[in-house]
Amino acid sequence: MNNGSMEDIQLVIITGMSGAGKTVAIHSFEDLGFFCVDNLPPALMPKFLELMKESGNKMNKVALVMDLRGREFFDTLLRVIDDLSDSNWVTPQILFLDADDEVLVRRYKETRRSHPLAPLGLPLEGIRQERELLEELKGRAQHIYKTSQMKPKELREKILTEFSANKQATFMVNVMSFGFKHGLPIDADLVFDVRFLPNPHYIDHMRPKTGLEEEVASYVLKWSDTQKFLAKVTDLLAFMLPHYKREGKSQLVIAIGCTGGQHRSVALSEYIGHYFENDYHIRVTHRDIKKRKEIAT
């Protein structure tokens, strides 16, 4: 079982096109009480995250502006994001700010600034290079704001609304047992079939019981095939769940099915729910556990 526990830690990486509003964004996060760092080099992120992790509750809301000026910076940031995706203490959110090329060109002309990727050339040349460089990062972003038609006040209000503490979405993992004889759950995202495991149904004194009872659960869990299955499935889910959360999914339904939904699927759903309860918001339900009683009556 994982040792870490998920805290209410928020890490927002603000990036995107130069001139699209990152300065307004970082000021907005400051207003929300975030610890903000502007233009942190990606190479320093691992050390910064180490300090953040060791600070306890002192740095539980952090916003970082990553102003990418070259391919090396970009590759380093992607590696750090990949490493964080495998961690169990924080899941970063990427806020990507974008705007149409003509709008960005106009903003550069108004400020009389040169583009960081084309200091001696035309702004449009730098904009096109930057857009190509950031394409993959934009594809990983959970939040993409197009600021072409936004005033600074509107961008600020959008950030305050979406990232305020009472607006943060909770990633809920629902583990559901079911019986294949009663049909597949229509709302399942992942389905695991455990009908290959020894079935307590064929032991007379266990037949009327369910996987919620210690005797049945111990019987289901004692087999080497059960232990191998649980080792593989928990390893798979430990890899997948952070990626689902990173993509912005609000909930995931993991369905565990046996024949009737009374014994094996119930015991294993309980086990999997307990396995991840320290890392995620877990809800375990048993769709068909009462079906036998309903049919009998």
Disulfide bonds with the S-S distance in Angstrom:
none
